Amino acid sequence: MSIEKIRLINFRNYNNLDIGLNDRINVFIGRNAQGKTNLLESIYMCATGRSFRTNRDIETIKLDKEEAYIAAKFYINGIQRSVEIYMGRGKRKRIRVNGVELKNIRELDTGLNVIVFSPDDIGLVKDGPSKRRNFLDMSISQIKPVYRYNLHRYNKVLSQRNNLLKSNRNRTNIPKLLDIFDLQLAETGTEIIIYRIKFLKKLSEISRRIHKDLTSGMEELALEYASNIDNTGEGRADIREKFLMQLKSIREKDLAFGNTSVGPHRDDIIIGIDDVDARTYASQGQQRTIVLSIKLSEVEIIRLDRGNYPVLLLDDVFSELDGERRRYLATSLRDIQTIITSTDTIDLEELNGIDRSVFYIDDGKLLQ
């Protein structure tokens, strides 16, 4: 799996960029705020249909322009494919895959998988549960497109249930309507929980091994899914039944506060180092090592599931790691197409001897 070409028009600070990529290592050097991360963002959007930096597509359109365009040509198992994204102010985002326009983003499955790793990802450890839930949702959606569909359905029903909870609570038909929403919420929510449990089980197994390598066997990493559905097992019927029971048991509380207080939208990941909570006790260096372990585990999960390594996007992370971690990461990149951003080539000495192309970016322009 590798990207051959990227085309950008009026995307962020780029007027017009057309660039061919090396199928191994691509290094983009430039000062801060010159457009390096914007380039990674465009690649991520080609794979997932959305940005990893904002939920508002309008923010990705160049300030003085009305429309933006992103396109990528890539190879999977020797077969060339393409994706194009059109965005306009006040217009619906349009996506074309291999020349065919999709009806909506939920149909997006180009086969192109990407993993992005940036300094902000340290928030996976230290930030609140929503950061970790979003990580799960984006990671699973890439390998299981049906998960994205279930997540959309769940969020739609959740919004409808919350709107009903906030409405006139004296309406006599509210209990019957809540019964309907509860059934729908439990049905789709159960599917989400099952996918998350299975994914996190694989992620925990692989990341534990990688983390041991990174720490020379001195630390043990453990990831555990924390559901707010009591005693959640992996059985579909069991989870669904307990979900329904809890929705009914907290109905009065939900009516009082006007929102749904149980479900996968409230779940979390417990990250432990040697049986202690990493969020509370891990140092900043340990947090970086945890995130590196998790990101490299994602790469391996996609390889196992799809039969190909994903494209790896590293946004100024080499400077954040110590020498041992940089060397481990560099060794891991030899069979993976990787796009790396950095402010200085000094941070990338560990890549010496690996096939690579180096580009220089200044104010949204590619310098030769």
N, C-alpha and C positions, 0 to 999 in steps of 0.2 A: 504494500500500500504506500503510494507516494504521490505528492502533488507536483505536477509538471509546471503549471503556470498559474499566476494570480493576476487578475485585472481589477483595478479600482478606478472609479470615476466619481469625483465629488464625495469621497468617503473620508470623514473626519478632516484631516489637514492635507489630504491628497487630492490634487486636481485630476491627474491622469497618470496611473502607474501600470506598467505592463512588465512583469518580471518572470523569468524562468528560474526554477529552483534545482539545486543539486538533490539527487535522490538519497543522500545521506545527511551531511551536516551543512546547515546554512546559518551563517553568523551575520547579524546586523548590528553594526557599530554606530553609535551616535550619542550626542549629548541628550540630557533629559528633555522631554517635551518636543522631540523632533518627529515623532510618528512611529517609533519602533513598536510600541505596544498596540498602536492602531492597526498595524499590519497583522499582528497575531490575532487581534480581535476579528478582523475580516475573515481569516482562515477558520476561526472557531465558528463564525456565523455560517460559513459555507457547509460545515458539517452538521450543525445543530439547528440552524435557522434563527438563532438568537445570540445576543452578546453576553459575554461573561462579566461585563462592566456596568451595564445599565439595562433596565427593563423597557426603556423608551427608545424605540428605533429612531425617532426624530433627532435624538442627540447625536446620532452617527452621521447625519447629513451635514456636509460642509456649511458653515454658518451663512454664507452669502448665496447658497444654491437652493433650488427647490426639490431636486431629485438626486439620488445616489444609486450607484450600480456596483455590485461585487460579482466576480465570476472566478471560477476555478476549473482547471482541467486536471484530472488526476487518473492514476492507474490503480486498478485492483486486479490482482492475478493476471496482469498483462493486458487487461481490457481497459480502454480509455473511456472515461465518463466525464460528465460536466455538470456543474450547478451554477445557476445565475440567480441573483437576488436584486429586485428592483424596489426601491423605497422612495416615497414622495411625501412631502408635507400635506397632511390631510387626505392621504390616499392609503389604500390597503396595500400591505406588503405583498409582492408577487414573487413566487419562486418557481423556477423552471429546472427540472432535472432531466438531463439528456434531451433537451429541447421540448419537453412536455411540461406544461404549466400545471402546478398542483392546485387543488381546490382550496386547501388550507394547510397550515404548517404542520398539522398533526399527521399528514400523509408523508412528511419528509423522512425518507430513508435512503440516502444516497449510497450507503455502504462505506462512506468516508468517516473514520473515527479519529478524534483528536483528544489529547489530554493536555490541559494547560496547567502550568505550575508557575506561580508568581509569589513574590514576598508576602502579598496580602493573604495567601492561603494559610499562613500561620493562624489565621482566625478559625480554621477548622478545629483547632485545639482550644483556643482561649475565648472565642466569641460564644454567643448564645446558641440555642438549639436550632434556630432557623437556618444558620449557616451550614450546619451539618445535614439538615434535612434537604436543603437545596443541593448540596453535594451529592447526596444519595439520588435525588430525583434526576439530576443531569447525567450522572454516571450510568444509572440503570436505563434511562431513556435511549442512550446511544446504542446499547446492545439489545434492548428489548423495546422496539417501537410501540408495542401494545401497552407497555407501562405508561407511556406518554398519553395514550388515549384514556386509560383508566384514571390517570391523575386529573386529566381535564374533566372527565365525568364527575369525579369525586368533588373537585373544587366547585363545579357548577351546582351540584346538589347541596354542598355545604353552604354556599352563598344563599341559596333559596331557603334553606332551613334557618339560617341566621336572620334573614329578612323577615321570616314568619315569626321568629322569636321576638323580634323588635316591634312587630306590628301590634295592633289592638289585642291585648291578651285576654280580653273578655269575650272574644268571638267564640261561639259554641263549637265551631267546626275545627278549631285549632288542634285538639287532640287527634282527630282523625287524619288531618293533614300531616301532623308530626309522625304518626304511625307510618305513613307512606314514605316520608323523607327518611325516617330511621331505617326502613328496609333497604332503600336505595343506597344510603350512606354505608350501611353495614356490608352490603354486597360489594360495592366498589372499594371501600376501605380495606376489606379483607384481602382483596387481590393485591393492593398496594403493600400491605404489611407482609404478605407472603413473599413477594418479590424482594422487598428490602431485607428480610431475614436471610433469604438464600444468598443474596449478593453479599451481605455483610459477613456471612459465614466464610465464603471464599476469600473475601478481602482480608479477614482476620488471619486466616491460615497463611496466606502468602506474605502479608505484611509482617507477621511475627518472624518468619524466616529471614526476610530482608533486613528487618530491624536488628536481629541478632548479628547479621553480617556487618552492618554499619557500626555496631557498638562492640564488636569483637566479643560477642557473647555475654556482655556485661549487663544488658537490660533485656527485659521481655515485654513486648507490646501486646496488648489485648484489646480487641474491639468488640463491643456487645450492643445489640439493638435494645433500646429501652422503650418499650411500648407502654402506654398508659391504659391499655386494655389488660385487666387483671389476669395474671398467670397465662400469658399468651403462649400457646404452643405453635407448632407448624402446621397443624391440621386445619384445613379450610373451614369445615363445619364447626369445629371447636372455637375458632377465632370469631367467626360470624355470630355464633350464639352468644358468646360473652360480650361482644360489641353491642349487640341488640339489648342485652340485659342492662349494660351500663348506661346506654342512651336513655332507657326508660327510668333507671334509678336516679339519674341526675336531671331529669326533665324539669322539675320545679326550679332547680338552681339555674338551669339554662334560661328558663323563662324570666327569672328575676334579673339576670345579667344581660340577656339579649344576645348570647352567643353560645356556640357548641363547645363544651369543655373537654370532650374526650374524642379520640380518633387519631389517625396517623399524622394529622396536621399539628399535633402537639407532641409527637414522639422525638426521640433524641438518640444519639450514639454515645455510649460511655467509652471513653478512651483511658486505658489504664497502663501504667508503667510499673512493673513489679508490684502489682496489686494495690497501687494507690492511684487516685484520680489525677490524671495528667493535667486537667484544666486548672486544678488548684496547686499542684505541687511541682509540675515540670518546669525546668528552667527554659529560658528562651532558646538555648542551644538544643535542648531535648525536644522542644516543640518543633523546631526546624527539622530535626532528624525524624520525628514522627510523621510529619507531612511528606517528607521525601520518601519514606517507606510506603506510605499510603499511595502516593502518586505512581511510584514504580510498580506497586501491586496492581493498580488500575491498568497499567500497560500490559501486564501479564494476563490479567483476566480477559481483556479484549483479545489478546493473541489466542488464548485457549478457546474463547467463544467463537471468534470470527475466522481464526486460522491465519490471521495477519497481524503484524504489529500496527498499532495506531501511529499517527503523526504526533510527535511530541513537541509542545510549544513551551519553551523555557524563557520566561520574561525576567531578565536581570536577576537570576537566582544564583549564578556561580559566585558572585561577590558576597552573597549571604551565607555561603557554606565554608567550612574550614577545608584545609587541604585534603584530608582523608576522605571527606564526603564528596568533594569535587572529583577526586580520582575514581571513586566508586561510581559516581554518576557518569563520568566520561566513558568508563568501561562498559556501562550498560547501554550506551548509545550506538554501539558499533553496527548493529543490524536494524536501526530505527531511523527513519527520516526525522530529523530534528531541526526546528527553527529556533535559534537562540538570539536573544537581544542582550547587549552589554554596552556600557559606556566606555570600556577600555579593553583592548586585547590582552592586557596583562592578566585579567581575570580568567582567561581561557587557555592558559599554558598547558593544562592537562589534555587539551584536544590535539596537541601536536602529534603528527603521525597518522591522524584520521582524515580520510577524504572529506574535504570541506570547501565551501565557497564563502567568501567574505564580501559583504556589501557595506557601504557607508551611506547613512541617511542624514540629511540636513533639511529641516523645515519641509518635510513631506516630499523631498526630492531624492532620487537615487543618484549617488555620486560614483563615478567610475574610478 
